[in-house]
Amino acid sequence: MKISIIVPCYNEENTILDIVNKVILNINQKDEIIIVNDCSKDKTSKKLTEIEKNHKQIKILTHETNQGKGAALQTAFKECKNDIIIIQDADLEYDPRDYENLLVPFLDANADVVYGSRFLGGNRYVRIHFFWHYLANKILTFFCNAFANLNLTDMETGYKAFKRSILYGIKLEQKGFGIEPEITLKFAKKKAKFFEVPISYNGRSYEEGKKIGLKDAFVAIYCIIRYGI
């Protein structure tokens, strides 16, 4: 079972080298890494050029204008060649050592989709802060579950893994963070077999570069209603 790791990237000059090195340590030589540079304005592009020279497993794709996480994922999906896709944010909030956990349901239970949950318990570590983010996540997950008839604990997780074949016939539209509920609801409508596993989480503050905000919560609600109905 070969893996495609997708890394959407925007202005992550301080973390991109670290996260790529961590990813490489946790995959096999036959796996691939696809990084989409979403028109970064800092030194990310320069660092990605260095990375690509040193690692044959890595493919760099570039957007000429900043379009958002959803657009970056859609660009990468078209290039994936392997059986399982794992989405990996370019910061250090999610730990690639959790890939092993994410892959177990595919091997043991023929999963279609596996989400890494920050709220299941059994994690190595979870950084504690941002009560309002936690509450917004729970509300969005609740409403998404209601429309999708699921019982997820963490719909907004950055660790989403799924069979590449499950994307067939799905047209994704959201360019920004609305991709999270959209892809969940569209997988659910295809009657995909969902699983969750515990993951570690080292959430960063806005001073450290966190990008998702209150506006994105309202976009998520809109997407849940739109794609749920």
N, CA, C and O of each residue as an XYZ file, in Angstrom:
916
protein
N       0.850     -1.190      0.000
C       0.000      0.000      0.000
C       0.885      1.238      0.000
O       1.563      1.530      0.985
N       0.870      1.967     -1.121
C       1.715      3.148     -1.246
C       0.921      4.404     -0.909
O      -0.294      4.460     -1.100
N       1.632      5.411     -0.402
C       0.993      6.603      0.152
C       1.407      7.844     -0.620
O       2.557      7.975     -1.040
N       0.451      8.757     -0.803
C       0.732     10.098     -1.311
C       0.478     11.086     -0.179
O      -0.641     11.186      0.324
N       1.512     11.811      0.219
C       1.379     12.844      1.243
C       1.213     14.186      0.544
O       2.067     14.585     -0.247
N       0.125     14.880      0.830
C      -0.136     16.193      0.225
C       0.117     17.276      1.272
O      -0.411     17.216      2.382
N       0.928     18.260      0.905
C       1.273     19.342      1.824
C       0.885     20.682      1.198
O       1.649     21.214      0.393
N      -0.284     21.248      1.544
C      -0.606     22.611      1.106
C       0.232     23.594      1.908
O       0.373     23.448      3.123
N       0.783     24.586      1.240
C       1.792     25.420      1.899
C       1.623     26.888      1.528
O       1.572     27.234      0.348
N       1.535     27.750      2.540
C       1.471     29.193      2.307
C       2.213     29.924      3.427
O       1.800     29.882      4.586
N       3.291     30.580      3.075
C       4.091     31.372      4.028
C       4.504     30.544      5.250
O       4.176     30.890      6.385
N       5.219     29.460      5.006
C       5.669     28.578      6.089
C       7.191     28.424      6.070
O       7.703     27.315      6.226
N       7.911     29.528      5.880
C       9.371     29.461      5.799
C      10.010     28.929      7.086
O      11.096     28.352      7.049
N       9.344     29.122      8.205
C       9.931     28.703      9.488
C       9.722     27.226      9.796
O      10.382     26.679     10.679
N       8.810     26.574      9.076
C       8.474     25.192      9.429
C       8.617     24.196      8.286
O       8.693     22.994      8.539
N       8.656     24.652      7.048
C       8.559     23.733      5.916
C       9.699     22.711      5.895
O       9.462     21.541      5.594
N      10.916     23.121      6.204
C      12.030     22.171      6.209
C      11.847     21.115      7.288
O      12.075     19.928      7.052
N      11.432     21.552      8.476
C      11.245     20.613      9.587
C      10.160     19.593      9.277
O      10.334     18.396      9.508
N       9.028     20.081      8.746
C       7.924     19.150      8.527
C       8.252     18.166      7.411
O       7.878     16.996      7.500
N       8.938     18.607      6.370
C       9.314     17.691      5.289
C      10.257     16.616      5.806
O      10.111     15.443      5.463
N      11.217     17.006      6.622
C      12.140     16.016      7.193
C      11.404     15.006      8.064
O      11.723     13.817      8.036
N      10.426     15.463      8.835
C       9.643     14.560      9.676
C       8.796     13.608      8.829
O       8.653     12.430      9.157
N       8.242     14.129      7.749
C       7.447     13.280      6.861
C       8.316     12.182      6.257
O       7.930     11.013      6.244
N       9.484     12.561      5.760
C      10.387     11.600      5.116
C      10.764     10.472      6.073
O      10.897      9.319      5.660
N      10.935     10.806      7.344
C      11.294      9.785      8.328
C      10.176      8.771      8.560
O      10.421      7.681      9.076
N       8.954      9.130      8.180
C       7.811      8.271      8.500
C       7.115      7.681      7.277
O       5.978      7.219      7.374
N       7.789      7.695      6.131
C       7.233      7.058      4.943
C       8.285      6.158      4.309
O       9.443      6.156      4.727
N       7.882      5.397      3.303
C       8.789      4.516      2.586
C       9.276      5.167      1.294
O       8.747      6.192      0.864
N      10.278      4.566      0.690
C      10.869      5.126     -0.514
C       9.909      5.148     -1.699
O      10.055      5.975     -2.600
N       8.933      4.250     -1.706
C       7.977      4.211     -2.813
C       6.824      5.199     -2.636
O       6.014      5.372     -3.546
N       6.746      5.838     -1.492
C       5.711      6.840     -1.255
C       6.112      8.159     -1.917
O       7.274      8.361     -2.270
N       5.136      9.052     -2.078
C       5.410     10.343     -2.709
C       4.926     11.485     -1.831
O       3.986     11.339     -1.049
N       5.593     12.628     -1.979
C       5.215     13.854     -1.280
C       4.932     14.918     -2.330
O       5.790     15.228     -3.157
N       3.732     15.474     -2.293
C       3.359     16.534     -3.225
C       3.107     17.803     -2.414
O       2.185     17.859     -1.601
N       3.934     18.816     -2.644
C       3.814     20.086     -1.930
C       3.256     21.127     -2.893
O       3.776     21.304     -3.995
N       2.200     21.811     -2.476
C       1.616     22.868     -3.296
C       1.913     24.211     -2.633
O       1.377     24.519     -1.568
N       2.766     24.998     -3.268
C       3.104     26.334     -2.786
C       2.039     27.307     -3.285
O       1.991     27.649     -4.466
N       1.188     27.745     -2.358
C       0.036     28.574     -2.720
C       0.424     30.052     -2.780
O      -0.141     30.890     -2.077
N       1.412     30.351     -3.646
C       1.878     31.727     -3.870
C       2.381     32.374     -2.574
O       1.939     33.461     -2.202
N       3.297     31.703     -1.901
C       3.879     32.241     -0.658
C       4.645     33.529     -0.944
O       5.267     33.677     -1.997
N       4.589     34.465      0.017
C       5.245     35.762     -0.132
C       6.559     35.846      0.633
O       7.292     36.826      0.498
N       6.865     34.828      1.437
C       8.091     34.855      2.234
C       9.165     34.012      1.532
O       9.178     33.932      0.304
N      10.044     33.398      2.285
C      11.141     32.626      1.693
C      10.784     31.144      1.495
O      11.661     30.314      1.257
N       9.505     30.829      1.595
C       9.084     29.438      1.409
C       9.509     28.895      0.052
O      10.002     27.771     -0.035
N       9.326     29.675     -1.005
C       9.660     29.216     -2.360
C      11.130     28.838     -2.470
O      11.469     27.821     -3.077
N      11.998     29.647     -1.888
C      13.436     29.371     -1.922
C      13.750     28.058     -1.208
O      14.546     27.253     -1.693
N      13.126     27.851     -0.067
C      13.383     26.630      0.694
C      12.839     25.396     -0.021
O      13.425     24.316      0.052
N      11.719     25.568     -0.710
C      11.156     24.447     -1.450
C      12.064     24.040     -2.616
O      12.169     22.859     -2.947
N      12.707     25.013     -3.223
C      13.651     24.710     -4.304
C      14.799     23.847     -3.783
O      15.230     22.910     -4.455
N      15.287     24.162     -2.597
C      16.361     23.382     -1.981
C      15.875     21.959     -1.667
O      16.594     20.984     -1.881
N      14.660     21.864     -1.164
C      14.093     20.565     -0.801
C      13.966     19.669     -2.021
O      14.321     18.491     -1.972
N      13.463     20.222     -3.110
C      13.213     19.431     -4.312
C      14.508     18.874     -4.901
O      14.522     17.768     -5.442
N      15.588     19.636     -4.795
C      16.884     19.186     -5.303
C      17.397     17.959     -4.549
O      18.043     17.089     -5.134
N      17.112     17.896     -3.268
C      17.692     16.870     -2.404
C      16.823     15.629     -2.232
O      17.289     14.629     -1.685
N      15.568     15.671     -2.688
C      14.666     14.553     -2.436
C      13.873     14.206     -3.696
O      13.041     14.998     -4.139
N      14.119     13.055     -4.263
C      13.455     12.626     -5.487
C      11.989     12.286     -5.259
O      11.196     12.281     -6.201
N      11.627     12.001     -4.013
C      10.233     11.646     -3.714
C       9.307     12.848     -3.772
O       8.087     12.689     -3.807
N       9.871     14.045     -3.781
C       9.075     15.260     -3.609
C       8.780     15.928     -4.942
O       9.664     16.082     -5.784
N       7.526     16.321     -5.119
C       7.114     17.094     -6.281
C       6.537     18.415     -5.797
O       5.667     18.437     -4.925
N       7.021     19.518     -6.362
C       6.561     20.851     -5.968
C       5.636     21.398     -7.047
O       6.002     21.441     -8.221
N       4.443     21.816     -6.651
C       3.505     22.492     -7.541
C       3.310     23.922     -7.035
O       3.343     24.160     -5.827
N       3.109     24.864     -7.939
C       3.060     26.275     -7.540
C       1.830     26.964     -8.103
O       1.510     26.825     -9.284
N       1.143     27.711     -7.244
C       0.059     28.587     -7.680
C       0.617     29.987     -7.919
O       1.405     30.490     -7.118
N       0.215     30.601     -9.002
C       0.694     31.960     -9.307
C      -0.041     33.014     -8.491
O       0.453     34.132     -8.339
N      -1.214     32.674     -7.962
C      -1.952     33.557     -7.060
C      -2.373     32.744     -5.841
O      -2.557     31.531     -5.930
N      -2.522     33.413     -4.712
C      -2.953     32.734     -3.503
C      -4.427     32.369     -3.621
O      -5.271     33.240     -3.830
N      -4.737     31.078     -3.488
C      -6.107     30.622     -3.701
C      -6.726     29.968     -2.478
O      -7.952     29.929     -2.370
N      -5.922     29.453     -1.552
C      -6.467     28.839     -0.360
C      -6.165     27.357     -0.266
O      -5.723     26.732     -1.230
N      -6.416     26.797      0.933
C      -6.093     25.394      1.192
C      -6.866     24.451      0.278
O      -6.300     23.493     -0.250
N      -8.151     24.716      0.092
C      -8.958     23.836     -0.738
C      -8.449     23.774     -2.171
O      -8.406     22.703     -2.777
N      -8.067     24.922     -2.705
C      -7.533     24.962     -4.065
C      -6.214     24.206     -4.154
O      -5.960     23.508     -5.136
N      -5.378     24.343     -3.136
C      -4.097     23.624     -3.118
C      -4.325     22.113     -3.102
O      -3.631     21.370     -3.795
N      -5.293     21.665     -2.313
C      -5.581     20.230     -2.253
C      -6.105     19.722     -3.599
O      -5.719     18.646     -4.055
N      -6.974     20.492     -4.222
C      -7.519     20.065     -5.513
C      -6.423     19.963     -6.567
O      -6.447     19.055     -7.398
N      -5.461     20.886     -6.542
C      -4.324     20.816     -7.460
C      -3.520     19.543     -7.218
O      -3.117     18.867     -8.164
N      -3.292     19.223     -5.952
C      -2.482     18.051     -5.614
C      -3.204     16.747     -5.932
O      -2.573     15.790     -6.384
N      -4.512     16.692     -5.705
C      -5.268     15.458     -5.954
C      -5.089     14.983     -7.396
O      -5.031     13.782     -7.659
N      -5.002     15.922     -8.315
C      -4.869     15.570     -9.735
C      -3.535     14.899    -10.037
O      -3.398     14.223    -11.057
N      -2.549     15.079     -9.156
C      -1.202     14.562     -9.394
C      -0.896     13.283     -8.607
O       0.125     12.638     -8.844
N      -1.772     12.921     -7.682
C      -1.514     11.757     -6.829
C      -1.569     10.463     -7.638
O      -2.422     10.298     -8.510
N      -0.657      9.560     -7.338
C      -0.588      8.286     -8.048
C      -0.788      7.078     -7.133
O      -1.022      5.972     -7.618
N      -0.701      7.274     -5.824
C      -0.686      6.135     -4.901
C      -2.060      5.805     -4.319
O      -3.032      6.533     -4.523
N      -2.117      4.691     -3.590
C      -3.396      4.143     -3.121
C      -4.073      5.001     -2.051
O      -5.285      5.213     -2.084
N      -3.274      5.487     -1.107
C      -3.804      6.227      0.041
C      -3.262      7.643      0.025
O      -2.070      7.851     -0.198
N      -4.131      8.619      0.261
C      -3.743     10.031      0.351
C      -3.836     10.467      1.801
O      -4.833     10.195      2.470
N      -2.800     11.145      2.292
C      -2.823     11.751      3.620
C      -2.561     13.249      3.461
O      -1.599     13.648      2.805
N      -3.408     14.066      4.055
C      -3.205     15.511      4.033
C      -2.345     15.901      5.229
O      -2.642     15.535      6.366
N      -1.288     16.639      4.963
C      -0.334     17.061      5.990
C      -0.159     18.576      5.919
O       0.365     19.088      4.930
N      -0.589     19.298      6.952
C      -0.358     20.740      6.977
C       1.135     21.033      7.041
O       1.918     20.221      7.535
N       1.522     22.205      6.534
C       2.945     22.544      6.418
C       3.536     23.088      7.714
O       4.744     23.307      7.797
N       2.702     23.307      8.719
C       3.234     23.744     10.017
C       3.596     22.515     10.841
O       3.659     21.407     10.309
N       3.827     22.700     12.108
C       4.236     21.588     12.970
C       3.140     21.190     13.957
O       3.425     20.596     14.998
N       1.890     21.514     13.633
C       0.796     21.179     14.542
C       0.516     19.670     14.572
O       0.135     19.125     15.607
N       0.709     19.007     13.436
C       0.416     17.584     13.332
C       1.708     16.791     13.148
O       2.599     17.201     12.404
N       1.796     15.666     13.827
C       3.026     14.884     13.929
C       2.993     13.685     12.976
O       2.158     12.797     13.148
N       3.880     13.637     11.979
C       3.898     12.509     11.035
C       4.112     11.141     11.680
O       3.875     10.122     11.031
N       4.551     11.090     12.930
C       4.638      9.791     13.604
C       3.269      9.140     13.742
O       3.177      7.944     14.019
N       2.202      9.918     13.552
C       0.847      9.373     13.633
C       0.396      8.698     12.339
O      -0.699      8.136     12.300
N       1.197      8.737     11.293
C       0.822      8.044     10.054
C       0.527      6.564     10.319
O      -0.409      5.993      9.760
N       1.338      5.966     11.175
C       1.156      4.540     11.480
C      -0.252      4.273     12.001
O      -0.894      3.303     11.599
N      -0.736      5.148     12.909
C      -2.102      5.005     13.433
C      -3.144      5.213     12.345
O      -4.138      4.491     12.277
N      -2.908      6.209     11.493
C      -3.867      6.524     10.449
C      -4.045      5.377      9.456
O      -5.124      5.204      8.888
N      -2.994      4.600      9.250
C      -3.038      3.544      8.238
C      -3.654      2.240      8.738
O      -4.075      1.411      7.932
N      -3.712      2.045     10.056
C      -4.208      0.774     10.602
C      -5.609      0.418     10.097
O      -5.808     -0.719      9.669
N      -6.593      1.331     10.123
C      -7.930      0.938      9.653
C      -7.981      0.539      8.178
O      -8.836     -0.256      7.788
N      -7.087      1.074      7.359
C      -7.043      0.644      5.952
C      -6.593     -0.808      5.852
O      -7.111     -1.581      5.046
N      -5.626     -1.160      6.681
C      -5.060     -2.504      6.640
C      -5.952     -3.531      7.321
O      -6.104     -4.651      6.834
N      -6.541     -3.149      8.446
C      -7.288     -4.103      9.268
C      -8.791     -4.153      8.979
O      -9.429     -5.184      9.194
N      -9.361     -3.040      8.492
C     -10.820     -2.977      8.390
C     -11.312     -2.466      7.042
O     -12.491     -2.142      6.896
N     -10.425     -2.391      6.060
C     -10.797     -1.948      4.717
C     -11.495     -0.590      4.751
O     -12.523     -0.389      4.105
N     -10.929      0.323      5.504
C     -11.488      1.678      5.603
C     -11.416      2.392      4.259
O     -10.545      2.115      3.435
N     -12.346      3.314      4.059
C     -12.276      4.240      2.922
C     -11.680      5.573      3.350
O     -10.920      6.202      2.613
N     -12.046      5.991      4.569
C     -11.641      7.298      5.089
C     -11.230      7.146      6.545
O     -11.916      6.475      7.317
N     -10.115      7.766      6.928
C      -9.670      7.758      8.330
C      -9.313      9.186      8.734
O      -8.486      9.839      8.097
N      -9.953      9.656      9.806
C      -9.652     10.983     10.339
C      -8.852     10.837     11.635
O      -9.146      9.981     12.468
N      -7.855     11.676     11.784
C      -7.110     11.729     13.029
C      -7.774     12.699     13.983
O      -7.858     13.892     13.693
N      -8.247     12.207     15.113
C      -8.985     13.049     16.055
C      -8.108     13.526     17.206
O      -7.358     12.757     17.807
N      -8.227     14.822     17.492
C      -7.515     15.415     18.623
C      -8.269     15.210     19.929
O      -7.762     15.561     20.995
N      -9.477     14.644     19.864
C     -10.360     14.597     21.029
C     -10.743     13.184     21.466
O     -11.593     13.032     22.344
N     -10.148     12.161     20.887
C     -10.509     10.797     21.253
C      -9.856     10.332     22.545
O     -10.371      9.433     23.208
N      -8.736     10.929     22.908
C      -7.955     10.416     24.023
C      -6.963      9.376     23.535
O      -7.084      8.872     22.419
N      -5.987      9.057     24.365
C      -4.963      8.106     23.965
C      -3.866      8.727     23.125
O      -3.021      8.019     22.577
N      -3.874     10.061     23.018
C      -2.856     10.763     22.248
C      -1.555     10.847     23.049
O      -1.566     10.779     24.278
N      -0.441     10.995     22.339
C       0.830     11.219     23.038
C       0.827     12.581     23.717
O       1.310     12.728     24.840
N       0.275     13.581     23.021
C       0.204     14.923     23.600
C      -0.808     15.748     22.813
O      -1.004     15.520     21.619
N      -1.446     16.699     23.474
C      -2.328     17.675     22.839
C      -2.096     19.008     23.519
O      -2.304     19.135     24.726
N      -1.671     19.992     22.769
C      -1.453     21.323     23.352
C      -2.798     21.946     23.692
O      -3.724     21.910     22.882
N      -2.907     22.512     24.874
C      -4.175     23.059     25.365
C      -4.167     24.579     25.271
O      -3.401     25.250     25.962
N      -5.029     25.115     24.407
C      -5.325     26.550     24.374
C      -6.480     26.804     23.413
O      -6.952     25.877     22.755
N      -6.943     28.063     23.326
C      -8.011     28.480     22.426
C      -9.348     27.775     22.703
O      -9.784     26.927     21.925
N      -9.989     28.137     23.821
C     -11.288     27.572     24.166
C     -12.300     27.798     23.050
O     -13.073     26.895     22.728
N     -12.309     29.002     22.447
C     -13.315     29.314     21.447
C     -13.111     28.508     20.169
O     -14.081     28.194     19.479
N     -11.875     28.173     19.849
C     -11.618     27.279     18.717
C     -12.175     25.888     19.005
O     -12.791     25.255     18.147
N     -11.945     25.431     20.231
C     -12.450     24.119     20.636
C     -13.978     24.088     20.537
O     -14.549     23.136     20.004
N     -14.634     25.130     21.051
C     -16.097     25.176     21.033
C     -16.618     25.245     19.603
O     -17.572     24.551     19.251
N     -15.987     26.087     18.774
C     -16.413     26.196     17.376
C     -16.255     24.863     16.662
O     -17.109     24.472     15.867
N     -15.162     24.171     16.948
C     -14.934     22.868     16.338
C     -16.041     21.890     16.714
O     -16.564     21.174     15.860
N     -16.390     21.865     17.994
C     -17.438     20.948     18.455
C     -18.787     21.265     17.803
O     -19.529     20.358     17.426
N     -19.097     22.559     17.675
C     -20.370     22.952     17.058
C     -20.390     22.564     15.583
O     -21.378     22.014     15.096
N     -19.301     22.850     14.873
C     -19.233     22.523     13.448
C     -19.279     21.014     13.223
O     -19.933     20.531     12.299
N     -18.573     20.276     14.086
C     -18.585     18.813     13.970
C     -19.979     18.267     14.223
O     -20.426     17.350     13.533
N     -20.673     18.831     15.219
C     -22.043     18.399     15.531
C     -22.975     18.593     14.343
O     -23.716     17.681     13.976
N     -22.939     19.782     13.739
C     -23.835     20.047     12.615
C     -23.462     19.225     11.386
O     -24.337     18.770     10.649
N     -22.181     19.041     11.172
C     -21.745     18.212     10.051
C     -22.209     16.769     10.251
O     -22.675     16.127      9.310
N     -22.080     16.266     11.470
C     -22.555     14.913     11.790
C     -24.046     14.763     11.525
O     -24.498     13.743     11.005
N     -24.807     15.799     11.890
C     -26.257     15.738     11.726
C     -26.641     15.609     10.253
O     -27.543     14.846      9.908
N     -25.957     16.352      9.389
C     -26.266     16.297      7.969
C     -25.692     15.049      7.303
O     -26.271     14.515      6.356
N     -24.536     14.587      7.813
C     -23.864     13.435      7.187
C     -24.263     12.108      7.805
O     -23.921     11.049      7.279
N     -24.993     12.156      8.933
C     -25.360     10.950      9.687
C     -24.111     10.182     10.135
O     -24.017      8.966      9.971
N     -23.161     10.924     10.701
C     -21.929     10.356     11.234
C     -21.826     10.688     12.719
O     -22.649     11.433     13.252
N     -20.812     10.134     13.385
C     -20.556     10.505     14.787
C     -19.070     10.826     14.979
O     -18.432     10.354     15.920
N     -18.541     11.633     14.071
C     -17.154     12.081     14.185
C     -16.961     12.917     15.444
O     -17.898     13.554     15.926
N     -15.744     12.911     15.971
C     -15.419     13.797     17.090
C     -14.630     15.014     16.638
O     -14.497     15.975     17.396
N     -14.093     14.996     15.395
C     -13.199     16.071     14.958
C     -13.249     16.213     13.437
O     -12.345     15.768     12.729
N     -14.327     16.845     12.943
C     -14.476     17.026     11.503
C     -13.410     17.955     10.928
O     -12.986     17.778      9.786
N     -12.975     18.939     11.706
C     -12.035     19.952     11.219
C     -10.573     19.520     11.321
O      -9.679     20.326     11.059
N     -10.316     18.297     11.686
C      -8.937     17.841     11.823
C      -8.128     18.063     10.543
O      -8.648     17.956      9.433
N      -6.851     18.373     10.726
C      -5.955     18.511      9.585
C      -5.479     17.187      9.041
O      -4.980     17.123      7.917
N      -5.624     16.121      9.820
C      -5.208     14.788      9.370
C      -6.405     14.035      8.816
O      -7.174     13.426      9.559
N      -6.547     14.088      7.504
C      -7.564     13.329      6.794
C      -6.842     12.384      5.837
O      -6.037     12.822      5.015
N      -7.130     11.095      5.945
C      -6.534     10.092      5.065
C      -7.671      9.337      4.379
O      -8.715      9.088      4.982
N      -7.457      8.977      3.117
C      -8.524      8.292      2.392
C      -7.954      7.598      1.159
O      -6.882      7.944      0.663
N      -8.705      6.610      0.684
C      -8.337      5.944     -0.557
C      -8.478      6.927     -1.719
O      -9.458      7.668     -1.805
N      -7.503      6.922     -2.595
C      -7.581      7.810     -3.760
C      -8.831      7.512     -4.588
O      -9.411      8.413     -5.194
N      -9.233      6.261     -4.608
C     -10.394      5.868     -5.419
C     -11.688      6.519     -4.946
O     -12.627      6.662     -5.730
N     -11.752      6.920     -3.664
C     -12.980      7.517     -3.141
C     -13.228      8.902     -3.737
O     -14.342      9.422     -3.668
N     -12.188      9.497     -4.322
C     -12.326     10.813     -4.949
C     -13.018     10.741     -6.306
O     -13.503     11.753     -6.812
N     -13.066      9.538     -6.899
C     -13.650      9.404     -8.229
C     -15.119      9.832     -8.214
O     -15.902      9.382     -7.378
N     -15.471     10.698     -9.141
C     -16.852     11.147     -9.240
C     -17.212     12.302     -8.323
O     -18.337     12.800     -8.372
N     -16.272     12.740     -7.484
C     -16.530     13.861     -6.573
C     -15.965     15.149     -7.175
O     -14.788     15.205     -7.531
N     -16.790     16.163     -7.287
C     -16.345     17.469     -7.747
C     -16.231     18.396     -6.537
O     -17.238     18.748     -5.922
N     -15.009     18.787     -6.201
C     -14.781     19.678     -5.070
C     -14.783     21.125     -5.547
O     -14.264     21.438     -6.619
N     -15.371     22.000     -4.742
C     -15.560     23.396     -5.150
C     -14.868     24.407     -4.244
O     -14.427     25.456     -4.714
N     -14.768     24.109     -2.972
C     -14.295     25.109     -2.012
C     -12.791     25.361     -2.150
O     -11.996     24.421     -2.182
N     -12.416     26.625     -2.232
C     -11.013     27.009     -2.395
C     -10.301     27.212     -1.062
O      -9.079     27.079     -0.983
N     -11.047     27.529     -0.030
C     -10.435     27.806      1.265
C     -10.656     26.684      2.270
O     -10.679     25.508      1.906
N     -10.820     27.063      3.563
C     -11.000     26.062      4.608
C     -12.372     25.384      4.554
O     -12.613     24.415      5.275
N     -13.268     25.888      3.707
C     -14.561     25.224      3.524
C     -14.421     23.835      2.935
O     -15.387     23.073      2.900
N     -13.224     23.499      2.471
C     -12.967     22.158      1.931
C     -13.158     21.078      3.000
O     -13.475     19.935      2.672
N     -12.968     21.433      4.279
C     -13.059     20.430      5.351
C     -14.470     19.832      5.460
O     -14.617     18.613      5.375
N     -15.519     20.666      5.646
C     -16.862     20.064      5.683
C     -17.307     19.554      4.318
O     -18.030     18.561      4.240
N     -16.886     20.222      3.231
C     -17.312     19.780      1.902
C     -16.850     18.353      1.622
O     -17.644     17.513      1.199
N     -15.583     18.084      1.854
C     -15.059     16.756      1.533
C     -15.661     15.696      2.460
O     -15.881     14.560      2.041
N     -15.928     16.066      3.717
C     -16.546     15.136      4.666
C     -17.948     14.745      4.218
O     -18.299     13.566      4.194
N     -18.739     15.745      3.866
C     -20.117     15.481      3.465
C     -20.190     14.723      2.139
O     -21.069     13.880      1.954
N     -19.282     15.015      1.229
C     -19.309     14.323     -0.060
C     -18.815     12.885      0.066
O     -19.290     12.003     -0.651
N     -17.871     12.641      0.965
C     -17.480     11.260      1.252
C     -18.645     10.503      1.879
O     -18.900      9.348      1.540
N     -19.348     11.163      2.796
C     -20.474     10.512      3.477
C     -21.587     10.153      2.487
O     -22.213      9.099      2.601
N     -21.824     11.036      1.519
C     -22.871     10.767      0.528
C     -22.511      9.593     -0.371
O     -23.393      8.971     -0.962
N     -21.204      9.280     -0.480
C     -20.772      8.110     -1.243
C     -20.788      6.840     -0.394
O     -20.341      5.781     -0.835
N     -21.311      6.960      0.836
C     -21.382      5.827      1.760
C     -20.002      5.259      2.092
O     -19.837      4.050      2.251
N     -19.025      6.144      2.194
C     -17.670      5.722      2.546
C     -17.636      5.187      3.972
O     -18.394      5.633      4.833
N     -16.746      4.223      4.211
C     -16.543      3.679      5.563
C     -15.562      4.582      6.298
O     -14.379      4.634      5.959
N     -16.064      5.300      7.314
C     -15.265      6.249      8.093
C     -14.714      5.579      9.354
O     -15.381      4.760      9.985
N     -13.486      5.948      9.699
C     -12.889      5.568     10.979
C     -12.188      6.788     11.554
O     -11.813      7.705     10.823
N     -12.016      6.789     12.877
C     -11.206      7.804     13.564
C     -10.145      7.125     14.409
O     -10.365      6.039     14.945
N      -8.996      7.770     14.524
C      -7.927      7.298     15.404
C      -7.390      8.507     16.169
O      -7.445      9.626     15.658
N      -6.872      8.307     17.380
C      -6.308      9.430     18.130
C      -4.990      9.896     17.532
O      -4.185      9.087     17.073
N      -4.778     11.197     17.541
C      -3.520     11.781     17.078
C      -3.040     12.812     18.089
O      -3.809     13.289     18.924
N      -1.770     13.145     18.002
C      -1.199     14.206     18.822
C      -1.408     15.548     18.129
O      -1.636     15.609     16.920
N      -1.327     16.619     18.911
C      -1.601     17.941     18.340
C      -0.840     19.000     19.112
O      -0.931     19.086     20.337
N      -0.078     19.812     18.367
C       0.673     20.918     18.961
C       0.211     22.209     18.302
O       0.948     22.819     17.528
N      -1.026     22.624     18.619
C      -1.625     23.799     17.990
C      -0.821     25.060     18.251
O      -0.313     25.273     19.352
N      -0.715     25.890     17.225
C       0.061     27.120     17.376
C      -0.866     28.318     17.561
O      -2.057     28.243     17.256
N      -0.324     29.401     18.052
C      -1.075     30.642     18.250
C      -1.035     31.470     16.969
O      -0.322     31.130     16.025
N      -1.805     32.558     16.941
C      -1.770     33.437     15.782
C      -0.409     34.108     15.643
O       0.048     34.383     14.533
N       0.236     34.370     16.781
C       1.584     34.943     16.735
C       2.578     33.975     16.097
O       3.580     34.392     15.515
N       2.291     32.678     16.213
C       3.167     31.658     15.649
C       2.806     31.317     14.194
O       3.494     30.529     13.545
N       1.720     31.920     13.695
C       1.384     31.735     12.282
C       0.058     31.068     11.985
O      -0.211     30.747     10.827
N      -0.792     30.843     12.996
C      -2.090     30.194     12.742
C      -2.921     31.068     11.806
O      -2.927     32.291     11.943
N      -3.627     30.444     10.851
C      -4.321     31.215      9.819
C      -5.847     31.141      9.904
O      -6.520     32.103      9.533
N      -6.402     30.048     10.371
C      -7.858     29.894     10.392
C      -8.466     30.817     11.447
O      -7.913     30.975     12.535
N      -9.621     31.433     11.113
C     -10.222     32.391     12.032
C     -11.733     32.302     12.072
O     -12.319     31.354     11.549
N     -12.380     33.310     12.704
C     -13.825     33.313     12.897
C     -14.570     33.288     11.563
O     -15.581     32.600     11.425
N     -14.072     34.035     10.587
C     -14.720     34.069      9.273
C     -14.841     32.663      8.693
O     -15.842     32.336      8.055
N     -13.825     31.834      8.914
C     -13.831     30.482      8.361
C     -14.892     29.603      9.013
O     -15.382     28.656      8.397
N     -15.249     29.918     10.267
C     -16.311     29.164     10.936
C     -17.654     29.409     10.246
O     -18.440     28.478     10.069
N     -17.916     30.657      9.858
C     -19.168     30.964      9.165
C     -19.191     30.339      7.767
O     -20.237     29.894      7.297
N     -18.031     30.311      7.110
C     -17.941     29.644      5.810
C     -18.243     28.159      5.966
O     -18.932     27.566      5.136
N     -17.715     27.554      7.050
C     -17.956     26.133      7.298
C     -19.436     25.852      7.498
O     -19.949     24.856      6.987
N     -20.133     26.718      8.236
C     -21.576     26.536      8.447
C     -22.316     26.595      7.117
O     -23.194     25.775      6.849
N     -21.955     27.567      6.288
C     -22.558     27.678      4.962
C     -22.341     26.407      4.159
O     -23.262     25.914      3.509
N     -21.111     25.867      4.203
C     -20.785     24.661      3.433
C     -21.535     23.442      3.948
O     -21.981     22.604      3.164
N     -21.676     23.341      5.278
C     -22.411     22.218      5.852
C     -23.857     22.205      5.367
O     -24.391     21.159      4.998
N     -24.482     23.383      5.372
C     -25.882     23.487      4.917
C     -25.964     23.211      3.422
O     -26.826     22.457      2.970
N     -25.069     23.822      2.659
C     -25.111     23.679      1.204
C     -24.898     22.231      0.756
O     -25.692     21.690     -0.013
N     -23.841     21.624      1.235
C     -23.514     20.268      0.770
C     -24.296     19.202      1.538
O     -24.480     18.086      1.052
N     -24.753     19.555      2.740
C     -25.568     18.610      3.495
C     -26.938     18.425      2.895
O     -27.472     17.316      2.872
N     -27.514     19.522      2.403
C     -28.847     19.446      1.797
C     -28.743     18.939      0.353
O     -29.759     18.805     -0.329
